[in-house]
Amino acid sequence: MPLVVAATPDQLYLNGFLRDAQALVKELQAKHQPGTPIFLRPTQGATVQRLVDVVAQLTQHNLAPVVLAQ
Amino acid sequence: MMEFQAFAPHRRHRDTTVPMINVVFLLLVFFMMTSQIRPAAPVEISPPVVELGQGQPPGATALYIDAKGVIAFADLTDAEALAAVTRLPHDEVLNLHVDAQLKGYVLAQTIAQLGAYKLRLVTQAAPNTRGGQ
């Protein structure tokens, strides 16, 4: 199952379920297979700055690659 | 009674102004020869800020998207700009200069329209860090 992170201006969802930033990272670390992409989907008007912040947060925890999805 | 002042031979003062002007002109010529004038962005953007960076990406083809979603490439905008970019070779590296306040879905749509290119999102370092990209 692909890992899809949806970013709103102030919230994060993993595969449709609301997660805070720490829980999201922990869950991704548990589920993510190295080399497989994590899809990042901007929703509800999330700005590019918000996306960059999320990507920075994920890559800090070696969660990569992050792919921007529509 | 007569007072005599100690004999002090008159020393000629060398004029130091001319060598200084020479040096200033040499520096001016040096910087004119070695500097590159960066072309102005066709649209006004404020790039997103990141805490950690890897330095500015090297020069590549630049595509600009401002906060309202206006796409600019060279002197073209919107559909014409996209059409011009898609005519570039697909091994071309595209630097995306995107405004931080642009809606993320607009960026995703634009990237989807571009097709297969190696894209780099240009960011700026946060003021409290020094790094770059």
N, CA and C atoms of all chains as a GROMACS GRO file, in nm:
protein
  609
    1MET      N    1   0.085  -0.120   0.000
    1MET     CA    2   0.000   0.000   0.000
    1MET      C    3   0.089   0.125   0.000
    2PRO      N    4   0.067   0.215  -0.096
    2PRO     CA    5   0.153   0.335  -0.100
    2PRO      C    6   0.128   0.424   0.021
    3LEU      N    7   0.233   0.489   0.063
    3LEU     CA    8   0.222   0.581   0.176
    3LEU      C    9   0.193   0.721   0.122
    4VAL      N   10   0.077   0.770   0.157
    4VAL     CA   11   0.036   0.902   0.108
    4VAL      C   12   0.020   0.996   0.226
    5VAL      N   13   0.100   1.100   0.227
    5VAL     CA   14   0.089   1.203   0.331
    5VAL      C   15   0.016   1.322   0.270
    6ALA      N   16  -0.098   1.355   0.328
    6ALA     CA   17  -0.171   1.473   0.283
    6ALA      C   18  -0.142   1.587   0.379
    7ALA      N   19  -0.100   1.699   0.323
    7ALA     CA   20  -0.066   1.814   0.407
    7ALA      C   21  -0.167   1.924   0.386
    8THR      N   22  -0.230   1.967   0.494
    8THR     CA   23  -0.314   2.087   0.493
    8THR      C   24  -0.228   2.198   0.554
    9PRO      N   25  -0.276   2.320   0.554
    9PRO     CA   26  -0.192   2.427   0.613
    9PRO      C   27  -0.149   2.399   0.757
   10ASP      N   28  -0.228   2.321   0.833
   10ASP     CA   29  -0.187   2.301   0.972
   10ASP      C   30  -0.202   2.157   1.022
   11GLN      N   31  -0.235   2.066   0.932
   11GLN     CA   32  -0.250   1.927   0.975
   11GLN      C   33  -0.188   1.831   0.875
   12LEU      N   34  -0.161   1.710   0.926
   12LEU     CA   35  -0.103   1.607   0.839
   12LEU      C   36  -0.187   1.480   0.849
   13TYR      N   37  -0.206   1.416   0.738
   13TYR     CA   38  -0.281   1.291   0.733
   13TYR      C   39  -0.193   1.184   0.669
   14LEU      N   40  -0.194   1.065   0.726
   14LEU     CA   41  -0.124   0.954   0.664
   14LEU      C   42  -0.228   0.853   0.617
   15ASN      N   43  -0.235   0.834   0.489
   15ASN     CA   44  -0.335   0.746   0.426
   15ASN      C   45  -0.476   0.776   0.479
   16GLY      N   46  -0.504   0.903   0.494
   16GLY     CA   47  -0.638   0.945   0.531
   16GLY      C   48  -0.662   0.962   0.679
   17PHE      N   49  -0.566   0.926   0.762
   17PHE     CA   50  -0.584   0.936   0.906
   17PHE      C   51  -0.501   1.052   0.963
   18LEU      N   52  -0.567   1.133   1.044
   18LEU     CA   53  -0.500   1.249   1.102
   18LEU      C   54  -0.387   1.205   1.196
   19ARG      N   55  -0.272   1.262   1.180
   19ARG     CA   56  -0.156   1.231   1.265
   19ARG      C   57  -0.086   1.361   1.302
   20ASP      N   58  -0.034   1.366   1.425
   20ASP     CA   59   0.053   1.480   1.454
   20ASP      C   60   0.192   1.449   1.396
   21ALA      N   61   0.276   1.549   1.394
   21ALA     CA   62   0.404   1.536   1.322
   21ALA      C   63   0.488   1.420   1.376
   22GLN      N   64   0.494   1.409   1.509
   22GLN     CA   65   0.577   1.302   1.568
   22GLN      C   66   0.522   1.164   1.537
   23ALA      N   67   0.390   1.151   1.551
   23ALA     CA   68   0.328   1.021   1.524
   23ALA      C   69   0.343   0.984   1.377
   24LEU      N   70   0.335   1.084   1.291
   24LEU     CA   71   0.351   1.059   1.148
   24LEU      C   72   0.490   1.004   1.119
   25VAL      N   73   0.591   1.068   1.175
   25VAL     CA   74   0.728   1.023   1.151
   25VAL      C   75   0.747   0.881   1.204
   26LYS      N   76   0.696   0.854   1.324
   26LYS     CA   77   0.712   0.719   1.383
   26LYS      C   78   0.644   0.614   1.296
   27GLU      N   79   0.524   0.646   1.252
   27GLU     CA   80   0.450   0.549   1.171
   27GLU      C   81   0.517   0.526   1.036
   28LEU      N   82   0.567   0.635   0.980
   28LEU     CA   83   0.637   0.621   0.852
   28LEU      C   84   0.766   0.540   0.869
   29GLN      N   85   0.837   0.565   0.978
   29GLN     CA   86   0.960   0.489   1.002
   29GLN      C   87   0.930   0.340   1.014
   30ALA      N   88   0.813   0.309   1.069
   30ALA     CA   89   0.776   0.168   1.084
   30ALA      C   90   0.732   0.106   0.952
   31LYS      N   91   0.665   0.184   0.870
   31LYS     CA   92   0.603   0.128   0.749
   31LYS      C   93   0.685   0.148   0.622
   32HIS      N   94   0.773   0.246   0.622
   32HIS     CA   95   0.838   0.282   0.496
   32HIS      C   96   0.948   0.183   0.459
   33GLN      N   97   0.941   0.138   0.335
   33GLN     CA   98   1.047   0.053   0.281
   33GLN      C   99   1.148   0.144   0.212
   34PRO      N  100   1.278   0.132   0.247
   34PRO     CA  101   1.379   0.219   0.184
   34PRO      C  102   1.373   0.211   0.032
   35GLY      N  103   1.378   0.324  -0.029
   35GLY     CA  104   1.377   0.331  -0.176
   35GLY      C  105   1.240   0.351  -0.235
   36THR      N  106   1.136   0.318  -0.160
   36THR     CA  107   1.001   0.339  -0.213
   36THR      C  108   0.957   0.482  -0.182
   37PRO      N  109   0.882   0.541  -0.273
   37PRO     CA  110   0.847   0.683  -0.253
   37PRO      C  111   0.737   0.703  -0.148
   38ILE      N  112   0.745   0.815  -0.082
   38ILE     CA  113   0.636   0.863   0.004
   38ILE      C  114   0.568   0.974  -0.074
   39PHE      N  115   0.440   0.960  -0.098
   39PHE     CA  116   0.368   1.059  -0.179
   39PHE      C  117   0.317   1.171  -0.088
   40LEU      N  118   0.345   1.291  -0.129
   40LEU     CA  119   0.301   1.408  -0.053
   40LEU      C  120   0.196   1.482  -0.136
   41ARG      N  121   0.078   1.493  -0.079
   41ARG     CA  122  -0.033   1.554  -0.153
   41ARG      C  123  -0.078   1.682  -0.083
   42PRO      N  124  -0.064   1.794  -0.150
   42PRO     CA  125  -0.110   1.919  -0.089
   42PRO      C  126  -0.261   1.930  -0.095
   43THR      N  127  -0.323   1.964   0.016
   43THR     CA  128  -0.469   1.978   0.018
   43THR      C  129  -0.508   2.106   0.091
   44GLN      N  130  -0.630   2.148   0.066
   44GLN     CA  131  -0.690   2.264   0.134
   44GLN      C  132  -0.599   2.386   0.132
   45GLY      N  133  -0.534   2.407   0.020
   45GLY     CA  134  -0.456   2.530   0.006
   45GLY      C  135  -0.323   2.531   0.076
   46ALA      N  136  -0.267   2.413   0.103
   46ALA     CA  137  -0.132   2.410   0.162
   46ALA      C  138  -0.035   2.477   0.065
   47THR      N  139   0.049   2.563   0.118
   47THR     CA  140   0.141   2.638   0.032
   47THR      C  141   0.268   2.559   0.006
   48VAL      N  142   0.347   2.609  -0.086
   48VAL     CA  143   0.476   2.546  -0.118
   48VAL      C  144   0.566   2.549   0.006
   49GLN      N  145   0.559   2.658   0.083
   49GLN     CA  146   0.639   2.665   0.205
   49GLN      C  147   0.602   2.552   0.300
   50ARG      N  148   0.473   2.524   0.311
   50ARG     CA  149   0.427   2.415   0.397
   50ARG      C  150   0.482   2.281   0.347
   51LEU      N  151   0.478   2.260   0.217
   51LEU     CA  152   0.529   2.135   0.160
   51LEU      C  153   0.679   2.121   0.185
   52VAL      N  154   0.751   2.231   0.167
   52VAL     CA  155   0.896   2.228   0.190
   52VAL      C  156   0.925   2.193   0.336
   53ASP      N  157   0.846   2.250   0.426
   53ASP     CA  158   0.866   2.219   0.569
   53ASP      C  159   0.841   2.071   0.596
   54VAL      N  160   0.736   2.016   0.537
   54VAL     CA  161   0.706   1.874   0.558
   54VAL      C  162   0.817   1.786   0.501
   55VAL      N  163   0.861   1.819   0.381
   55VAL     CA  164   0.969   1.740   0.319
   55VAL      C  165   1.096   1.749   0.405
   56ALA      N  166   1.126   1.868   0.454
   56ALA     CA  167   1.246   1.884   0.538
   56ALA      C  168   1.235   1.798   0.663
   57GLN      N  169   1.115   1.795   0.720
   57GLN     CA  170   1.093   1.717   0.842
   57GLN      C  171   1.111   1.567   0.815
   58LEU      N  172   1.058   1.522   0.702
   58LEU     CA  173   1.068   1.379   0.670
   58LEU      C  174   1.212   1.340   0.636
   59THR      N  175   1.278   1.422   0.556
   59THR     CA  176   1.414   1.387   0.515
   59THR      C  177   1.512   1.393   0.632
   60GLN      N  178   1.480   1.475   0.732
   60GLN     CA  179   1.564   1.477   0.852
   60GLN      C  180   1.564   1.341   0.921
   61HIS      N  181   1.456   1.268   0.904
   61HIS     CA  182   1.445   1.134   0.963
   61HIS      C  183   1.471   1.024   0.858
   62ASN      N  184   1.544   1.061   0.754
   62ASN     CA  185   1.580   0.968   0.647
   62ASN      C  186   1.458   0.905   0.580
   63LEU      N  187   1.349   0.976   0.578
   63LEU     CA  188   1.229   0.928   0.508
   63LEU      C  189   1.228   0.991   0.370
   64ALA      N  190   1.278   0.917   0.275
   64ALA     CA  191   1.292   0.966   0.138
   64ALA      C  192   1.287   0.848   0.042
   65PRO      N  193   1.255   0.868  -0.084
   65PRO     CA  194   1.224   0.996  -0.147
   65PRO      C  195   1.079   1.037  -0.125
   66VAL      N  196   1.058   1.167  -0.122
   66VAL     CA  197   0.923   1.221  -0.111
   66VAL      C  198   0.883   1.274  -0.249
   67VAL      N  199   0.770   1.227  -0.296
   67VAL     CA  200   0.724   1.263  -0.431
   67VAL      C  201   0.597   1.347  -0.419
   68LEU      N  202   0.598   1.459  -0.487
   68LEU     CA  203   0.481   1.546  -0.486
   68LEU      C  204   0.372   1.485  -0.573
   69ALA      N  205   0.255   1.469  -0.515
   69ALA     CA  206   0.145   1.406  -0.589
   69ALA      C  207   0.029   1.503  -0.601
   70GLN      N  208  -0.050   1.486  -0.705
   70GLN     CA  209  -0.167   1.572  -0.724
   70GLN      C  210  -0.284   1.522  -0.642
   71MET      N  211   6.891   8.987   2.000
   71MET     CA  212   6.948   8.853   1.981
   71MET      C  213   6.871   8.780   1.872
   72MET      N  214   6.942   8.716   1.791
   72MET     CA  215   6.876   8.645   1.681
   72MET      C  216   6.855   8.499   1.718
   73GLU      N  217   6.742   8.446   1.680
   73GLU     CA  218   6.717   8.304   1.704
   73GLU      C  219   6.721   8.230   1.572
   74PHE      N  220   6.791   8.123   1.576
   74PHE     CA  221   6.801   8.042   1.456
   74PHE      C  222   6.723   7.913   1.473
   75GLN      N  223   6.648   7.882   1.377
   75GLN     CA  224   6.576   7.754   1.381
   75GLN      C  225   6.668   7.645   1.332
   76ALA      N  226   6.648   7.527   1.385
   76ALA     CA  227   6.727   7.414   1.338
   76ALA      C  228   6.700   7.391   1.189
   77PHE      N  229   6.809   7.362   1.121
   77PHE     CA  230   6.797   7.344   0.978
   77PHE      C  231   6.725   7.212   0.948
   78ALA      N  232   6.617   7.221   0.883
   78ALA     CA  233   6.545   7.098   0.844
   78ALA      C  234   6.534   7.096   0.693
   79PRO      N  235   6.603   7.004   0.632
   79PRO     CA  236   6.595   7.000   0.485
   79PRO      C  237   6.452   6.974   0.439
   80HIS      N  238   6.414   7.045   0.342
   80HIS     CA  239   6.278   7.032   0.290
   80HIS      C  240   6.264   6.902   0.213
   81ARG      N  241   6.182   6.813   0.266
   81ARG     CA  242   6.161   6.684   0.198
   81ARG      C  243   6.044   6.693   0.104
   82ARG      N  244   6.065   6.640  -0.009
   82ARG     CA  245   5.956   6.641  -0.107
   82ARG      C  246   5.854   6.533  -0.072
   83HIS      N  247   5.732   6.574  -0.058
   83HIS     CA  248   5.626   6.475  -0.031
   83HIS      C  249   5.582   6.412  -0.161
   84ARG      N  250   5.588   6.281  -0.162
   84ARG     CA  251   5.539   6.214  -0.283
   84ARG      C  252   5.386   6.214  -0.281
   85ASP      N  253   5.331   6.236  -0.393
   85ASP     CA  254   5.186   6.239  -0.403
   85ASP      C  255   5.134   6.095  -0.401
   86THR      N  256   5.057   6.059  -0.298
   86THR     CA  257   5.007   5.920  -0.286
   86THR      C  258   4.870   5.903  -0.350
   87THR      N  259   4.815   6.007  -0.402
   87THR     CA  260   4.679   5.998  -0.457
   87THR      C  261   4.675   5.919  -0.588
   88VAL      N  262   4.774   5.944  -0.672
   88VAL     CA  263   4.772   5.880  -0.804
   88VAL      C  264   4.783   5.727  -0.793
   89PRO      N  265   4.878   5.672  -0.713
   89PRO     CA  266   4.881   5.525  -0.700
   89PRO      C  267   4.751   5.469  -0.644
   90MET      N  268   4.688   5.544  -0.552
   90MET     CA  269   4.562   5.495  -0.495
   90MET      C  270   4.453   5.487  -0.603
   91ILE      N  271   4.450   5.589  -0.687
   91ILE     CA  272   4.351   5.589  -0.796
   91ILE      C  273   4.380   5.472  -0.891
   92ASN      N  274   4.508   5.449  -0.916
   92ASN     CA  275   4.545   5.336  -1.003
   92ASN      C  276   4.494   5.204  -0.947
   93VAL      N  277   4.514   5.186  -0.818
   93VAL     CA  278   4.471   5.060  -0.755
   93VAL      C  279   4.320   5.047  -0.761
   94VAL      N  280   4.250   5.155  -0.733
   94VAL     CA  281   4.103   5.152  -0.736
   94VAL      C  282   4.055   5.115  -0.876
   95PHE      N  283   4.118   5.173  -0.978
   95PHE     CA  284   4.077   5.140  -1.115
   95PHE      C  285   4.109   4.996  -1.151
   96LEU      N  286   4.224   4.948  -1.102
   96LEU     CA  287   4.257   4.807  -1.127
   96LEU      C  288   4.151   4.716  -1.066
   97LEU      N  289   4.111   4.747  -0.941
   97LEU     CA  290   4.008   4.666  -0.875
   97LEU      C  291   3.876   4.675  -0.951
   98LEU      N  292   3.843   4.795  -0.996
   98LEU     CA  293   3.718   4.814  -1.070
   98LEU      C  294   3.718   4.730  -1.198
   99VAL      N  295   3.829   4.736  -1.270
   99VAL     CA  296   3.839   4.659  -1.394
   99VAL      C  297   3.832   4.510  -1.364
  100PHE      N  298   3.900   4.468  -1.255
  100PHE     CA  299   3.900   4.326  -1.218
  100PHE      C  300   3.757   4.277  -1.193
  101PHE      N  301   3.683   4.352  -1.111
  101PHE     CA  302   3.547   4.307  -1.078
  101PHE      C  303   3.454   4.314  -1.200
  102MET      N  304   3.478   4.412  -1.286
  102MET     CA  305   3.395   4.419  -1.408
  102MET      C  306   3.421   4.299  -1.498
  103MET      N  307   3.547   4.255  -1.503
  103MET     CA  308   3.581   4.143  -1.591
  103MET      C  309   3.535   4.009  -1.534
  104THR      N  310   3.536   3.996  -1.402
  104THR     CA  311   3.510   3.864  -1.343
  104THR      C  312   3.366   3.844  -1.299
  105SER      N  313   3.290   3.951  -1.281
  105SER     CA  314   3.154   3.934  -1.229
  105SER      C  315   3.057   3.898  -1.341
  106GLN      N  316   2.950   3.836  -1.300
  106GLN     CA  317   2.843   3.803  -1.395
  106GLN      C  318   2.717   3.873  -1.351
  107ILE      N  319   2.647   3.928  -1.445
  107ILE     CA  320   2.522   3.996  -1.412
  107ILE      C  321   2.409   3.895  -1.418
  108ARG      N  322   2.344   3.877  -1.303
  108ARG     CA  323   2.234   3.780  -1.297
  108ARG      C  324   2.109   3.841  -1.358
  109PRO      N  325   2.045   3.770  -1.449
  109PRO     CA  326   1.923   3.826  -1.508
  109PRO      C  327   1.813   3.839  -1.403
  110ALA      N  328   1.737   3.943  -1.415
  110ALA     CA  329   1.628   3.965  -1.319
  110ALA      C  330   1.518   3.862  -1.341
  111ALA      N  331   1.453   3.822  -1.232
  111ALA     CA  332   1.342   3.727  -1.244
  111ALA      C  333   1.228   3.793  -1.321
  112PRO      N  334   1.166   3.720  -1.414
  112PRO     CA  335   1.058   3.780  -1.490
  112PRO      C  336   0.933   3.808  -1.407
  113VAL      N  337   0.915   3.734  -1.298
  113VAL     CA  338   0.804   3.764  -1.206
  113VAL      C  339   0.862   3.772  -1.065
  114GLU      N  340   0.791   3.842  -0.980
  114GLU     CA  341   0.842   3.861  -0.845
  114GLU      C  342   0.810   3.739  -0.759
  115ILE      N  343   0.912   3.678  -0.702
  115ILE     CA  344   0.889   3.562  -0.616
  115ILE      C  345   0.969   3.575  -0.488
  116SER      N  346   0.920   3.507  -0.384
  116SER     CA  347   0.994   3.497  -0.259
  116SER      C  348   1.007   3.348  -0.229
  117PRO      N  349   1.125   3.289  -0.250
  117PRO     CA  350   1.137   3.143  -0.242
  117PRO      C  351   1.107   3.091  -0.102
  118PRO      N  352   1.067   2.962  -0.091
  118PRO     CA  353   1.045   2.904   0.041
  118PRO      C  354   1.176   2.897   0.120
  119VAL      N  355   1.161   2.898   0.252
  119VAL     CA  356   1.278   2.900   0.340
  119VAL      C  357   1.299   2.762   0.400
  120VAL      N  358   1.424   2.717   0.405
  120VAL     CA  359   1.455   2.590   0.471
  120VAL      C  360   1.562   2.613   0.577
  121GLU      N  361   1.557   2.530   0.681
  121GLU     CA  362   1.654   2.542   0.789
  121GLU      C  363   1.791   2.489   0.747
  122LEU      N  364   1.789   2.377   0.675
  122LEU     CA  365   1.915   2.315   0.635
  122LEU      C  366   1.926   2.324   0.484
  123GLY      N  367   2.044   2.352   0.436
  123GLY     CA  368   2.060   2.366   0.292
  123GLY      C  369   2.185   2.300   0.242
  124GLN      N  370   2.192   2.288   0.110
  124GLN     CA  371   2.309   2.226   0.047
  124GLN      C  372   2.375   2.324  -0.048
  125GLY      N  373   2.348   2.451  -0.034
  125GLY     CA  374   2.408   2.547  -0.124
  125GLY      C  375   2.318   2.572  -0.244
  126GLN      N  376   2.341   2.684  -0.306
  126GLN     CA  377   2.261   2.721  -0.422
  126GLN      C  378   2.286   2.622  -0.535
  127PRO      N  379   2.179   2.582  -0.604
  127PRO     CA  380   2.200   2.494  -0.718
  127PRO      C  381   2.275   2.567  -0.829
  128PRO      N  382   2.355   2.494  -0.905
  128PRO     CA  383   2.427   2.561  -1.013
  128PRO      C  384   2.331   2.610  -1.120
  129GLY      N  385   2.380   2.697  -1.202
  129GLY     CA  386   2.296   2.758  -1.304
  129GLY      C  387   2.233   2.654  -1.396
  130ALA      N  388   2.109   2.670  -1.422
  130ALA     CA  389   2.037   2.580  -1.512
  130ALA      C  390   1.920   2.660  -1.568
  131THR      N  391   1.845   2.595  -1.654
  131THR     CA  392   1.727   2.662  -1.707
  131THR      C  393   1.631   2.694  -1.593
  132ALA      N  394   1.582   2.815  -1.590
  132ALA     CA  395   1.501   2.858  -1.476
  132ALA      C  396   1.357   2.881  -1.520
  133LEU      N  397   1.267   2.825  -1.443
  133LEU     CA  398   1.124   2.847  -1.463
  133LEU      C  399   1.070   2.913  -1.337
  134TYR      N  400   0.993   3.017  -1.354
  134TYR     CA  401   0.945   3.094  -1.239
  134TYR      C  402   0.793   3.079  -1.226
  135ILE      N  403   0.748   3.065  -1.102
  135ILE     CA  404   0.604   3.066  -1.076
  135ILE      C  405   0.580   3.159  -0.957
  136ASP      N  406   0.501   3.262  -0.976
  136ASP     CA  407   0.479   3.355  -0.865
  136ASP      C  408   0.362   3.308  -0.777
  137ALA      N  409   0.330   3.385  -0.675
  137ALA     CA  410   0.231   3.343  -0.575
  137ALA      C  411   0.092   3.325  -0.635
  138LYS      N  412   0.065   3.394  -0.746
  138LYS     CA  413  -0.067   3.382  -0.810
  138LYS      C  414  -0.072   3.269  -0.911
  139GLY      N  415   0.041   3.203  -0.932
  139GLY     CA  416   0.044   3.091  -1.026
  139GLY      C  417   0.085   3.130  -1.166
  140VAL      N  418   0.130   3.253  -1.184
  140VAL     CA  419   0.178   3.297  -1.316
  140VAL      C  420   0.312   3.230  -1.344
  141ILE      N  421   0.318   3.159  -1.456
  141ILE     CA  422   0.440   3.088  -1.494
  141ILE      C  423   0.518   3.177  -1.590
  142ALA      N  424   0.647   3.186  -1.569
  142ALA     CA  425   0.731   3.268  -1.657
  142ALA      C  426   0.856   3.193  -1.694
  143PHE      N  427   0.891   3.201  -1.821
  143PHE     CA  428   1.013   3.140  -1.870
  143PHE      C  429   1.071   3.235  -1.974
  144ALA      N  430   1.192   3.281  -1.949
  144ALA     CA  431   1.252   3.386  -2.032
  144ALA      C  432   1.154   3.503  -2.036
  145ASP      N  433   1.109   3.544  -2.155
  145ASP     CA  434   1.014   3.656  -2.160
  145ASP      C  435   0.873   3.608  -2.191
  146LEU      N  436   0.850   3.477  -2.174
  146LEU     CA  437   0.718   3.420  -2.202
  146LEU      C  438   0.645   3.394  -2.071
  147THR      N  439   0.511   3.391  -2.078
  147THR     CA  440   0.434   3.362  -1.959
  147THR      C  441   0.327   3.256  -1.988
  148ASP      N  442   0.286   3.190  -1.878
  148ASP     CA  443   0.177   3.093  -1.877
  148ASP      C  444   0.189   2.986  -1.987
  149ALA      N  445   0.087   2.973  -2.072
  149ALA     CA  446   0.085   2.863  -2.168
  149ALA      C  447   0.204   2.867  -2.263
  150GLU      N  448   0.240   2.988  -2.305
  150GLU     CA  449   0.355   3.002  -2.395
  150GLU      C  450   0.483   2.959  -2.326
  151ALA      N  451   0.496   2.994  -2.198
  151ALA     CA  452   0.614   2.955  -2.122
  151ALA      C  453   0.622   2.804  -2.108
  152LEU      N  454   0.508   2.744  -2.074
  152LEU     CA  455   0.506   2.597  -2.060
  152LEU      C  456   0.539   2.529  -2.191
  153ALA      N  457   0.484   2.582  -2.300
  153ALA     CA  458   0.511   2.523  -2.432
  153ALA      C  459   0.658   2.533  -2.465
  154ALA      N  460   0.718   2.648  -2.433
  154ALA     CA  461   0.861   2.665  -2.462
  154ALA      C  462   0.946   2.570  -2.380
  155VAL      N  463   0.907   2.550  -2.254
  155VAL     CA  464   0.984   2.460  -2.168
  155VAL      C  465   0.973   2.316  -2.216
  156THR      N  466   0.854   2.277  -2.257
  156THR     CA  467   0.837   2.138  -2.301
  156THR      C  468   0.911   2.108  -2.431
  157ARG      N  469   0.954   2.213  -2.502
  157ARG     CA  470   1.033   2.190  -2.622
  157ARG      C  471   1.181   2.168  -2.590
  158LEU      N  472   1.219   2.192  -2.464
  158LEU     CA  473   1.359   2.171  -2.425
  158LEU      C  474   1.390   2.022  -2.423
  159PRO      N  475   1.517   1.985  -2.439
  159PRO     CA  476   1.552   1.843  -2.427
  159PRO      C  477   1.517   1.790  -2.288
  160HIS      N  478   1.472   1.667  -2.283
  160HIS     CA  479   1.421   1.615  -2.156
  160HIS      C  480   1.531   1.578  -2.056
  161ASP      N  481   1.658   1.586  -2.099
  161ASP     CA  482   1.764   1.565  -2.001
  161ASP      C  483   1.806   1.699  -1.937
  162GLU      N  484   1.735   1.803  -1.974
  162GLU     CA  485   1.764   1.936  -1.919
  162GLU      C  486   1.725   1.942  -1.771
  163VAL      N  487   1.809   2.010  -1.692
  163VAL     CA  488   1.775   2.030  -1.551
  163VAL      C  489   1.701   2.163  -1.538
  164LEU      N  490   1.584   2.157  -1.476
  164LEU     CA  491   1.503   2.278  -1.460
  164LEU      C  492   1.508   2.324  -1.315
  165ASN      N  493   1.549   2.446  -1.293
  165ASN     CA  494   1.541   2.505  -1.160
  165ASN      C  495   1.406   2.574  -1.146
  166LEU      N  496   1.327   2.530  -1.050
  166LEU     CA  497   1.196   2.591  -1.028
  166LEU      C  498   1.209   2.700  -0.922
  167HIS      N  499   1.189   2.823  -0.963
  167HIS     CA  500   1.189   2.936  -0.870
  167HIS      C  501   1.043   2.965  -0.838
  168VAL      N  502   1.000   2.918  -0.724
  168VAL     CA  503   0.858   2.922  -0.691
  168VAL      C  504   0.837   3.006  -0.567
  169ASP      N  505   0.732   3.086  -0.568
  169ASP     CA  506   0.701   3.166  -0.450
  169ASP      C  507   0.654   3.076  -0.337
  170ALA      N  508   0.698   3.106  -0.215
  170ALA     CA  509   0.664   3.024  -0.100
  170ALA      C  510   0.514   3.018  -0.074
  171GLN      N  511   0.442   3.122  -0.116
  171GLN     CA  512   0.298   3.128  -0.088
  171GLN      C  513   0.212   3.068  -0.199
  172LEU      N  514   0.278   3.014  -0.301
  172LEU     CA  515   0.202   2.948  -0.408
  172LEU      C  516   0.131   2.825  -0.350
  173LYS      N  517   0.010   2.800  -0.396
  173LYS     CA  518  -0.063   2.681  -0.350
  173LYS      C  519   0.007   2.556  -0.401
  174GLY      N  520   0.021   2.459  -0.311
  174GLY     CA  521   0.094   2.338  -0.345
  174GLY      C  522   0.034   2.263  -0.463
  175TYR      N  523  -0.101   2.263  -0.473
  175TYR     CA  524  -0.162   2.187  -0.583
  175TYR      C  525  -0.132   2.249  -0.719
  176VAL      N  526  -0.111   2.381  -0.721
  176VAL     CA  527  -0.074   2.449  -0.846
  176VAL      C  528   0.065   2.401  -0.890
  177LEU      N  529   0.154   2.390  -0.793
  177LEU     CA  530   0.289   2.340  -0.825
  177LEU      C  531   0.281   2.197  -0.877
  178ALA      N  532   0.201   2.114  -0.809
  178ALA     CA  533   0.187   1.974  -0.852
  178ALA      C  534   0.130   1.966  -0.994
  179GLN      N  535   0.030   2.049  -1.023
  179GLN     CA  536  -0.030   2.050  -1.158
  179GLN      C  537   0.073   2.094  -1.262
  180THR      N  538   0.150   2.195  -1.228
  180THR     CA  539   0.250   2.247  -1.323
  180THR      C  540   0.355   2.141  -1.352
  181ILE      N  541   0.400   2.073  -1.247
  181ILE     CA  542   0.501   1.968  -1.265
  181ILE      C  543   0.445   1.857  -1.353
  182ALA      N  544   0.318   1.822  -1.330
  182ALA     CA  545   0.255   1.718  -1.412
  182ALA      C  546   0.248   1.762  -1.559
  183GLN      N  547   0.221   1.890  -1.583
  183GLN     CA  548   0.215   1.941  -1.720
  183GLN      C  549   0.352   1.942  -1.787
  184LEU      N  550   0.455   1.961  -1.705
  184LEU     CA  551   0.590   1.968  -1.761
  184LEU      C  552   0.635   1.833  -1.816
  185GLY      N  553   0.591   1.728  -1.751
  185GLY     CA  554   0.633   1.596  -1.794
  185GLY      C  555   0.767   1.558  -1.732
  186ALA      N  556   0.847   1.484  -1.807
  186ALA     CA  557   0.970   1.426  -1.751
  186ALA      C  558   1.086   1.524  -1.761
  187TYR      N  559   1.116   1.588  -1.652
  187TYR     CA  560   1.235   1.672  -1.642
  187TYR      C  561   1.296   1.648  -1.505
  188LYS      N  562   1.426   1.672  -1.498
  188LYS     CA  563   1.487   1.671  -1.366
  188LYS      C  564   1.465   1.810  -1.307
  189LEU      N  565   1.388   1.815  -1.201
  189LEU     CA  566   1.347   1.943  -1.144
  189LEU      C  567   1.418   1.968  -1.012
  190ARG      N  568   1.451   2.092  -0.989
  190ARG     CA  569   1.506   2.132  -0.859
  190ARG      C  570   1.428   2.253  -0.810
  191LEU      N  571   1.377   2.242  -0.688
  191LEU     CA  572   1.304   2.354  -0.629
  191LEU      C  573   1.405   2.444  -0.558
  192VAL      N  574   1.411   2.567  -0.599
  192VAL     CA  575   1.507   2.660  -0.542
  192VAL      C  576   1.449   2.720  -0.414
  193THR      N  577   1.524   2.710  -0.306
  193THR     CA  578   1.480   2.764  -0.178
  193THR      C  579   1.587   2.859  -0.126
  194GLN      N  580   1.558   2.922  -0.015
  194GLN     CA  581   1.660   3.007   0.047
  194GLN      C  582   1.679   2.963   0.191
  195ALA      N  583   1.801   2.984   0.240
  195ALA     CA  584   1.832   2.942   0.377
  195ALA      C  585   1.762   3.033   0.476
  196ALA      N  586   1.720   2.974   0.588
  196ALA     CA  587   1.660   3.054   0.694
  196ALA      C  588   1.764   3.152   0.746
  197PRO      N  589   1.719   3.270   0.793
  197PRO     CA  590   1.816   3.372   0.836
  197PRO      C  591   1.910   3.324   0.946
  198ASN      N  592   1.864   3.232   1.032
  198ASN     CA  593   1.949   3.189   1.143
  198ASN      C  594   2.045   3.077   1.104
  199THR      N  595   2.037   3.029   0.981
  199THR     CA  596   2.130   2.926   0.936
  199THR      C  597   2.204   2.980   0.817
  200ARG      N  598   2.319   2.922   0.789
  200ARG     CA  599   2.389   2.962   0.667
  200ARG      C  600   2.418   2.835   0.590
  201GLY      N  601   2.361   2.826   0.478
  201GLY     CA  602   2.381   2.705   0.401
  201GLY      C  603   2.348   2.734   0.259
  202GLY      N  604   2.228   2.758   0.228
  202GLY     CA  605   2.196   2.790   0.091
  202GLY      C  606   2.065   2.734   0.050
  203GLN      N  607   2.067   2.638  -0.032
  203GLN     CA  608   1.950   2.590  -0.105
  203GLN      C  609   1.830   2.575  -0.018
   0.00000   0.00000   0.00000
